Amino acid sequence: MKVLKWKIPEELLSSPEVTNRDALAEKYQSASVDKILSDYHSLSMRELCEFYSRMFSILDVKLNGIGVELGAGVAAFSSFAITRCPKIEKIYAIELVPKVVDLLQSKVVAAICGRDEDKVVSVNGSFDDIALPDQYAEFAIEYDSFHHSHNLNRTLSEVGRVLKPRGLLLIVDRVNSDQLSDGQRQYMLGIEYSQDWKRSYGYDANSAITRAMNGEHEYRYMEWKEALQDAGFSLEGRVEFRRATYKRLILGVAAFIPFSIRKRYNLFPMISRFQKGEI
């Protein structure tokens, strides 16, 4: 599979969030596609395809023409979209981490797309600097990547630039309640990964890596909404997907306990109170 290489700032390529994911890609280059997806998305290929199928049905999404996937990772979202929407001509799967593109994308795309794999164009590049003309694409999609943006306004403005008028942006990502306090957000981003976690994902187990250093952010719903509006998007709808489990019920109840108490007694201090979704 041909890979396009777009310009990426050297300081970004040398950051822990990129170099550590390069190491992860090397670790998984010989793994099965199901293993790659299970560890990369925490869902097997079957579970991931079921999720995308349900999502497309609920949202009644019909994609066509040329599109872009932002922060594509192994390009599973692009691949499934192509199997679901036959009128798609091409999707540029844009991923920042070089070895994820070079070593993993082609395996996943071939496994999911089959004979339509040529519709996915692998790109090593940044969603903050998309090397495509203005008003070029009919749609843009992203799965669990925009919360890694260091500046949502810049990212969304760049996406808006390459979309045609009335183009569609489909975001599948984490959203925190507006009730998330600055103190809780600072705590969540300051958590350091355990040595076992770092070893399992190819990181240096002896280096101190916090969630913030790994490119994580915890954006509130209003911050998402304001950034979208500032970039010229109109919010057409919002749907929340959660697994109905006993653990989810316990987390929902625990979220009503003040963060200061949960932090003191280590009672799920990472969770924030859920916010009702909009459709």
C-alpha positions as CSV (number, residue, x, y, z in Angstrom):
1,M,0.0,0.0,0.0
2,K,1.3,3.4,-1.0
3,V,1.9,5.8,1.9
4,L,1.8,9.6,1.6
5,K,4.2,11.5,3.8
6,W,3.2,15.0,4.8
7,K,5.3,17.5,6.8
8,I,5.2,17.1,10.5
9,P,7.0,19.3,13.0
10,E,10.1,17.5,14.4
11,E,9.2,18.4,18.0
12,L,5.9,16.5,17.6
13,L,7.6,13.5,16.0
14,S,10.1,13.3,18.9
15,S,7.4,13.7,21.6
16,P,6.6,10.7,23.9
17,E,3.1,10.4,22.5
18,V,4.6,9.6,19.1
19,T,7.8,7.8,19.9
20,N,6.1,5.4,22.4
21,R,3.4,4.6,19.9
22,D,6.1,3.9,17.3
23,A,7.4,1.3,19.7
24,L,3.9,-0.1,20.2
25,A,3.6,-0.5,16.4
26,E,6.8,-2.4,16.2
27,K,5.6,-4.7,18.9
28,Y,2.4,-5.5,17.0
29,Q,3.7,-5.7,13.4
30,S,3.6,-9.5,13.4
31,A,0.4,-9.8,15.4
32,S,-3.0,-10.9,14.0
33,V,-5.4,-8.2,12.9
34,D,-7.8,-9.2,15.7
35,K,-5.0,-8.9,18.3
36,I,-4.1,-5.4,16.9
37,L,-7.7,-4.2,17.1
38,S,-8.3,-5.8,20.5
39,D,-5.3,-4.0,22.0
40,Y,-5.5,-0.8,20.0
41,H,-9.3,-0.2,20.3
42,S,-10.1,-2.6,23.3
43,L,-12.5,-4.3,20.9
44,S,-12.2,-7.4,18.7
45,M,-12.8,-7.1,15.0
46,R,-16.3,-8.5,15.4
47,E,-17.1,-6.2,18.3
48,L,-15.7,-3.2,16.5
49,C,-17.7,-3.9,13.3
50,E,-20.9,-4.5,15.4
51,F,-20.3,-1.1,17.1
52,Y,-19.8,0.8,13.8
53,S,-22.8,-0.9,12.3
54,R,-25.0,0.1,15.2
55,M,-23.6,3.6,15.2
56,F,-24.2,4.1,11.4
57,S,-27.8,2.7,11.8
58,I,-28.7,5.0,14.7
59,L,-27.2,8.1,13.1
60,D,-28.5,7.1,9.6
61,V,-25.1,8.1,8.2
62,K,-24.6,7.8,4.4
63,L,-21.1,8.8,3.3
64,N,-20.1,9.3,-0.3
65,G,-17.4,10.9,-2.4
66,I,-14.0,11.7,-1.0
67,G,-13.4,11.8,2.8
68,V,-10.7,12.1,5.4
69,E,-10.2,10.2,8.7
70,L,-8.4,12.3,11.3
71,G,-6.0,10.5,13.7
72,A,-6.8,7.3,11.9
73,G,-4.6,5.0,13.9
74,V,-4.8,1.6,12.1
75,A,-7.6,2.9,9.8
76,A,-10.3,0.6,11.1
77,F,-13.0,3.4,11.0
78,S,-12.1,4.2,7.3
79,S,-12.1,0.5,6.4
80,F,-15.5,-0.1,7.9
81,A,-17.0,3.0,6.4
82,I,-16.0,1.8,3.0
83,T,-17.7,-1.6,3.5
84,R,-20.8,0.2,4.8
85,C,-21.0,3.0,2.2
86,P,-20.3,1.8,-1.4
87,K,-20.5,5.4,-2.8
88,I,-17.3,6.4,-1.0
89,E,-14.6,7.0,-3.6
90,K,-11.6,7.5,-1.4
91,I,-10.7,8.1,2.3
92,Y,-7.4,9.7,3.3
93,A,-6.5,7.9,6.6
94,I,-4.3,10.5,8.3
95,E,-2.2,9.3,11.2
96,L,0.6,11.1,13.1
97,V,2.6,8.1,14.2
98,P,4.9,6.9,11.3
99,K,5.2,3.3,12.3
100,V,1.5,2.8,12.9
101,V,1.0,3.9,9.3
102,D,3.9,1.9,7.8
103,L,3.5,-1.3,9.8
104,L,-0.1,-1.7,10.8
105,Q,-2.6,0.2,8.6
106,S,-2.2,-2.0,5.5
107,K,-2.9,-5.2,7.5
108,V,-6.1,-3.9,9.0
109,V,-7.3,-2.2,5.8
110,A,-6.8,-5.4,3.7
111,A,-8.5,-7.6,6.4
112,I,-11.6,-5.4,6.6
113,C,-11.9,-3.9,3.1
114,G,-10.9,-6.8,0.9
115,R,-10.9,-5.9,-2.7
116,D,-11.8,-2.3,-1.9
117,E,-8.6,-1.7,0.1
118,D,-7.3,0.7,-2.6
119,K,-10.0,3.2,-1.5
120,V,-8.0,3.9,1.6
121,V,-5.0,6.2,1.1
122,S,-2.6,5.9,4.0
123,V,-1.1,9.2,5.1
124,N,1.5,10.0,7.7
125,G,0.6,13.5,8.7
126,S,-1.1,15.7,11.3
127,F,-4.8,16.7,11.5
128,D,-3.6,20.2,12.3
129,D,-1.9,20.5,8.9
130,I,-3.9,18.7,6.2
131,A,-2.1,18.8,2.8
132,L,-5.3,18.9,0.8
133,P,-6.9,21.8,-1.1
134,D,-9.7,24.0,0.4
135,Q,-13.2,22.5,0.1
136,Y,-11.8,19.2,-1.2
137,A,-13.7,16.5,0.8
138,E,-17.3,15.6,1.2
139,F,-16.9,14.3,4.8
140,A,-14.5,13.8,7.7
141,I,-14.5,11.2,10.4
142,E,-12.6,10.6,13.6
143,Y,-12.6,7.9,16.3
144,D,-11.1,8.6,19.7
145,S,-8.4,11.0,18.3
146,F,-9.5,14.6,18.7
147,H,-9.2,14.5,22.5
148,H,-5.4,14.3,21.7
149,S,-5.6,17.6,20.0
150,H,-3.5,20.3,21.8
151,N,-5.8,23.0,20.3
152,L,-9.3,22.0,19.4
153,N,-10.0,25.3,17.7
154,R,-7.0,24.9,15.4
155,T,-7.8,21.3,14.6
156,L,-11.5,21.9,13.8
157,S,-10.7,25.0,11.7
158,E,-8.3,23.0,9.6
159,V,-10.9,20.2,9.1
160,G,-13.5,22.9,8.2
161,R,-11.1,24.3,5.6
162,V,-10.8,21.0,3.6
163,L,-14.6,20.2,3.8
164,K,-16.9,21.3,1.1
165,P,-19.9,23.6,2.1
166,R,-22.4,21.5,4.1
167,G,-19.7,18.8,4.4
168,L,-20.2,16.3,7.2
169,L,-17.9,15.9,10.3
170,L,-18.6,12.7,12.3
171,I,-16.9,12.7,15.7
172,V,-16.7,9.6,17.9
173,D,-14.9,10.6,21.0
174,R,-14.9,11.0,24.8
175,V,-16.7,14.0,26.3
176,N,-16.6,15.2,29.9
177,S,-19.5,16.8,31.6
178,D,-19.4,20.6,32.0
179,Q,-19.4,19.8,35.8
180,L,-15.8,18.6,35.5
181,S,-13.8,20.9,37.8
182,D,-10.4,22.3,36.9
183,G,-9.0,20.5,39.9
184,Q,-10.3,17.1,38.8
185,R,-9.1,17.6,35.3
186,Q,-5.6,18.5,36.5
187,Y,-5.6,15.3,38.7
188,M,-6.8,13.1,35.8
189,L,-4.0,14.4,33.5
190,G,-1.3,14.2,36.1
191,I,-1.8,10.5,36.8
192,E,1.3,8.5,36.0
193,Y,1.0,5.2,34.2
194,S,2.0,2.0,36.1
195,Q,5.1,0.1,35.1
196,D,3.0,-2.9,34.0
197,W,0.9,-0.6,31.7
198,K,4.1,0.9,30.2
199,R,5.6,-2.5,29.6
200,S,2.5,-3.8,27.9
201,Y,2.3,-0.9,25.5
202,G,6.0,-0.8,24.6
203,Y,6.9,2.2,26.7
204,D,10.0,2.5,28.8
205,A,8.9,1.1,32.2
206,N,11.4,3.2,34.1
207,S,10.4,6.6,32.6
208,A,7.9,8.8,34.3
209,I,5.0,9.3,31.8
210,T,1.8,11.0,32.8
211,R,-1.5,11.0,30.9
212,A,-0.8,14.6,29.8
213,M,2.7,13.7,28.5
214,N,1.0,10.9,26.5
215,G,-1.2,13.4,24.6
216,E,-4.4,13.0,26.7
217,H,-6.8,15.9,27.3
218,E,-10.1,15.9,29.1
219,Y,-12.3,18.3,27.2
220,R,-15.7,19.4,28.6
221,Y,-18.9,19.2,26.4
222,M,-19.1,23.0,26.3
223,E,-15.4,23.2,25.1
224,W,-16.2,20.8,22.3
225,K,-19.4,22.8,21.4
226,E,-17.7,26.2,21.4
227,A,-14.7,24.9,19.3
228,L,-17.1,23.5,16.7
229,Q,-19.1,26.7,16.5
230,D,-16.0,28.8,16.3
231,A,-14.8,26.7,13.3
232,G,-18.1,27.2,11.5
233,F,-19.8,23.9,12.3
234,S,-23.4,23.5,13.4
235,L,-24.0,20.7,15.9
236,E,-26.7,18.5,14.3
237,G,-26.9,15.9,17.0
238,R,-25.2,14.0,19.8
239,V,-25.6,10.4,20.9
240,E,-23.9,8.7,23.8
241,F,-22.9,5.1,23.6
242,R,-22.3,3.2,26.9
243,R,-22.2,-0.5,27.7
244,A,-25.0,-1.5,30.0
245,T,-23.1,-3.2,32.8
246,Y,-23.2,-3.4,36.6
247,K,-19.9,-1.6,36.7
248,R,-21.3,1.3,34.6
249,L,-24.2,1.5,37.1
250,I,-21.8,1.6,40.0
251,L,-19.7,4.3,38.3
252,G,-22.9,6.3,37.6
253,V,-23.8,6.3,41.3
254,A,-20.2,7.0,42.4
255,A,-20.1,10.1,40.2
256,F,-22.5,11.8,42.5
257,I,-20.0,11.6,45.4
258,P,-17.9,14.8,45.5
259,F,-14.6,14.5,43.8
260,S,-12.7,15.5,46.9
261,I,-14.1,12.6,48.8
262,R,-13.5,10.1,46.0
263,K,-9.9,11.3,45.6
264,R,-9.2,11.0,49.3
265,Y,-10.5,7.4,49.5
266,N,-9.6,6.4,45.9
267,L,-13.2,5.8,44.9
268,F,-13.1,6.1,41.1
269,P,-11.5,9.6,41.1
270,M,-11.1,9.4,37.3
271,I,-14.8,9.5,36.5
272,S,-16.9,12.6,36.1
273,R,-20.7,13.0,36.3
274,F,-22.5,11.9,33.1
275,Q,-24.2,14.5,31.0
276,K,-27.4,13.8,29.2
277,G,-26.9,13.3,25.5
278,E,-28.6,15.2,22.8
279,I,-30.1,13.6,19.6
